[in-house]
Amino acid sequence: MDRRSLVKNLGIAGATVAAGALAACGKKEGADAGASGAVKGASAVQSGETVRWRLASSFPKSTDTIYGSAERFAETVKQLSGGKFEVTVHAAGELMPAFGVVDALQNNTIEMAETASYYFTGKDPIFAFGCAVPFGLTTLQMDAWMDQGNGRKLMDEFYAKYNIKSASAGNTGTQMGGWYRKEINTPEDLKGLKMRMGGGVFGEAMQKLGVVSQNMPAGDIYQALEKGTLDAVEFVGPYDDEKLGFNKVAPYYYYPGWWEGSAELEFFINAKAYNALSATNKAIVDAATRVAAAETTAKYNARNPGALKRLVAAGTQLKPFSKEVMDAGFKASMEVFAEHEAKSPEFKKIHQSMREFQRDQILWNRFSQFRFDSYMATVKV
């Protein structure tokens, strides 16, 4: 497919950003900045005018939604560049462990990663804001804060310490509350529960409720749950959870995942490698991330309903968290935020920016989406 055909077929959102990249491609440039400024120790290869990057994902190939975002990015880069810019995509464990990507970027071992930033809160809890925090932003709110608020600016200032420039890789939407071997009716039922959680400050909040929080890659979860090493697991939502088979070993499926009102997946780009690119190739990278992100979010919205129906038909017991459990989670989460704010002015700055943005969004949603959605849930369409 040539580049003009690609723009035609990307759709409105994708075509808009792709067109910007193609406009840049029409400019005649001198020596390719990528050739003259290749990152020492990284795997980028300049062969004539061809640029080659390696992208390491934190996810297995079986998660075709999340891992598929990285593949879509690579395909779009190749198409927009006419084959002059190639990105090879590697699943978790191929080049490095799933949670090794930040170190690899910091050390200039790879040019790019696709991950969930809250996996790295062990380095700094601020990483959580790039993905999800308890009682945080919805998908639309996250996109707006990142692109039109201060979100991306603040996060990239923080990521610069790790040689990272970020871009959205798509959003999962509001996640489910996870799979459990027993019913969770009160906060007391959480005490002593060994639970896999993705990472971030919500793990700390759950610990306050007595949960033994564990962070592990997606590929390791099923076996741990099956063997009883875990009592519960949260991952994403119906489509991904069904593919990973959690319903086969845990009967109770709770909602909502109050720790993830949405979850932003991210492309972490090696800042030195990005800065070494020509203006044309920078525009292509920027356009391709947007195309991949939009497609990934749409996939989740399209595929989750059918997967949820199949899970329930197969015997999954779908249950809402009680208000008592939600209230306990909220109280614990606010305590965690206050503790981190007291220790880190940078954490406080980013957290307060997000909450200020969220307050206005909640106010607006009262008169728009919330009212509309509430009504539509009561009628037959």
Salt bridges, closest charged atoms under 4 A:
ASP64 OD1 - LYS243 NZ 3.98
ASP64 OD2 - ARG303 NH1 3.15
GLU86 OE1 - ARG52 NE 3.93
GLU94 OE2 - LYS61 NZ 3.56
GLU94 OE1 - HIS90 ND1 3.59
ASP103 OD1 - LYS123 NZ 2.64
ASP147 OD2 - ARG290 NH1 3.83
GLU157 OE2 - LYS153 NZ 2.90
GLU183 OE1 - LYS319 NZ 3.52
GLU204 OE1 - HIS340 NE2 2.88
GLU234 OE2 - ARG196 NH1 3.58
GLU242 OE1 - ARG310 NH2 2.81
GLU264 OE2 - ARG152 NH2 3.88
GLU266 OE2 - ARG152 NH1 2.72
GLU295 OE1 - ARG72 NE 2.87
GLU295 OE2 - LYS299 NZ 3.75
ASP327 OD2 - LYS323 NZ 2.76
GLU335 OE1 - LYS208 NZ 3.72
GLU335 OE2 - LYS331 NZ 2.76
GLU339 OE2 - LYS208 NZ 2.90
GLU341 OE2 - HIS351 ND1 2.75
GLU346 OE1 - LYS161 NZ 2.65
